[in-house]
Amino acid sequence: MKETVTMKNVSKSFGNKVVLDNINFSAEEGRIYGLIGPSGAGKTTLVKMIVGMDIPDKGSVQVLDKKIPNLKLLQEIGYMAQSDALYTELTGKENLMFFASLYKLNKTEKQQRLNYAADLVNLTEHLNIKVGAYSGGMKRRLSLAIALLQNPKILILDEPTVGIDPELRFNIWNELFRLKNKERKTIIVTTHVMDEAERCDFIAMVRDGVLIATGTPNELKEQYKANNFDEVFLYAGRKDL
């Protein structure tokens, strides 16, 4: 499989705090990668490095064989941040149209992608409402729709299902499986939800800026003699202490 993301010996500090320490990570097309770990572990900084929003103090990041940061690559990367970056005075549709205008889509493609994304996250009936009136869950859903607009090769989702009801979460994961299997996209998801971690093809467990365990869900359960992924997380953390 083609490698789409490569991080080599990446370290990052903010002041005296080491946020990432000598991270080596790679991702291939047609796979879902899960980054799991407690709050403050370094997951968000790690994905921001891939997008190009943060620059490593040491090491290198490459996406689609190009060094990051690279403005042209933003066309190929769909990013859903942990904090919703939306225009609350605009409607849902106006937000989608604005972000769609940033990408190389013709008029027909814009409308098709807008319809697809809004339908996927069950917001079609709410597109004419100002985002300021949206619930927290609706804002998360709109952020996910925006990440999918330009049909990116790489999809990076930072805690995508927080505040989303179980039925819609199920539908979103079904679409992620379709995107990886049918469209061969690389999908990187950060999550606190252990049953979501088990749906990923590959897991990287992050703690205090260090990758403490990597492998497929089954490999990690076998390695730590665990019955479920909650136990994997607990056992891996204890071993690291």
Residue pairs with C-beta under 8 A, 6 or more apart in sequence:
1 28
1 29
1 30
1 31
2 28
2 29
3 26
3 27
3 28
4 27
4 28
4 29
4 63
4 64
4 153
4 154
4 186
5 25
5 26
5 27
5 50
5 61
5 62
5 63
5 154
5 186
5 188
6 25
6 26
6 60
6 61
6 62
6 63
7 23
7 24
7 25
7 26
7 46
7 49
7 50
7 59
7 60
7 61
8 24
8 59
8 60
8 61
9 22
9 23
9 24
9 58
9 59
9 60
10 20
10 22
10 23
10 24
10 25
10 46
10 49
10 56
10 58
10 59
10 60
10 61
11 18
11 20
11 21
11 22
11 23
11 56
11 57
11 58
11 59
12 18
12 19
12 20
12 45
12 49
12 54
12 56
12 57
12 209
13 19
13 57
18 209
19 42
19 45
19 209
20 42
20 45
20 46
20 49
20 56
20 209
21 208
21 209
21 210
22 58
22 59
22 210
23 46
23 59
23 209
23 210
23 211
24 211
25 46
25 204
25 211
27 33
27 154
27 186
27 188
27 202
28 186
29 153
29 184
29 185
29 186
30 180
30 181
30 184
30 185
30 186
31 180
31 186
31 187
31 201
31 202
32 176
32 177
32 180
32 187
32 188
32 189
32 199
32 200
32 201
32 202
33 186
33 187
33 188
33 189
33 200
33 201
33 202
33 203
33 204
34 189
34 190
34 191
34 196
34 197
34 199
34 200
34 202
34 203
34 204
35 43
35 46
35 47
35 188
35 189
35 190
35 191
35 204
35 206
36 43
36 190
36 191
36 192
36 194
36 197
36 203
36 204
36 205
36 206
36 233
37 43
37 205
37 206
37 207
38 192
38 207
39 192
41 206
41 207
41 208
41 209
42 206
42 208
42 209
42 210
43 158
43 190
43 206
44 82
44 158
44 190
45 54
46 206
47 79
47 156
47 158
47 188
47 190
48 54
49 55
49 56
49 61
49 68
50 61
50 63
50 68
50 77
50 154
50 156
50 188
51 68
51 74
51 77
51 79
51 156
52 61
52 68
52 69
52 70
52 71
52 73
52 74
53 69
55 69
60 67
61 67
61 68
62 68
63 70
63 73
63 76
63 77
63 154
64 73
64 76
64 153
64 154
66 72
66 73
75 103
75 104
75 150
75 152
76 152
76 153
76 154
77 152
77 153
77 154
77 155
77 156
78 147
78 148
78 149
78 150
78 152
78 154
78 155
78 156
79 147
79 156
79 158
80 143
80 144
80 146
80 147
80 156
80 157
80 158
80 160
81 143
81 158
82 158
82 159
82 190
84 139
84 140
84 142
84 143
85 143
86 95
86 131
86 139
86 142
86 143
87 94
87 95
87 98
87 131
88 130
88 131
88 132
89 130
89 131
89 132
90 98
90 130
90 131
91 127
91 128
91 129
91 130
91 131
92 118
92 123
92 126
92 127
92 128
92 129
92 131
92 134
92 138
92 142
93 114
93 118
93 127
93 128
95 131
95 142
95 146
96 114
96 117
96 118
96 127
96 142
96 145
96 146
96 149
97 110
97 114
99 146
99 149
100 110
100 113
100 114
100 149
100 150
101 110
102 150
103 149
103 150
104 150
105 113
105 149
105 150
113 148
113 149
113 150
113 151
114 149
115 124
116 148
117 144
117 145
117 146
117 148
117 149
118 124
118 127
118 145
120 144
120 145
120 148
120 171
120 172
120 175
121 141
121 142
121 144
121 145
121 168
121 172
122 141
122 168
122 171
123 138
123 141
123 142
123 145
126 134
126 138
131 139
131 142
134 142
135 163
136 163
137 163
137 164
137 165
140 160
140 161
140 162
140 163
140 164
141 164
141 168
144 157
144 160
144 172
147 155
147 156
147 157
148 155
152 185
153 185
153 186
154 185
154 186
154 187
154 188
155 176
155 179
155 185
155 186
155 187
155 188
156 187
156 188
157 187
157 188
157 189
157 190
158 190
159 190
159 191
159 192
160 172
160 189
160 191
161 169
161 172
161 191
161 193
161 196
164 172
173 196
173 199
176 187
176 189
177 199
179 185
179 187
180 186
180 187
180 201
189 196
189 200
191 197
194 228
194 229
194 230
194 233
195 229
197 203
197 217
197 229
198 217
198 229
200 217
201 216
202 214
202 215
202 216
203 213
203 214
203 215
203 216
203 217
203 220
204 211
204 213
204 214
205 211
205 212
205 213
205 214
205 220
205 232
205 233
205 236
206 212
207 236
207 237
207 240
210 240
212 236
212 237
212 239
212 240
213 220
213 223
213 224
213 232
213 236
215 223
217 229
220 226
220 229
220 232
220 236
221 227
221 228
221 229
221 231
221 232
224 231
224 232
224 235
224 236
224 239
225 235
226 232
226 235
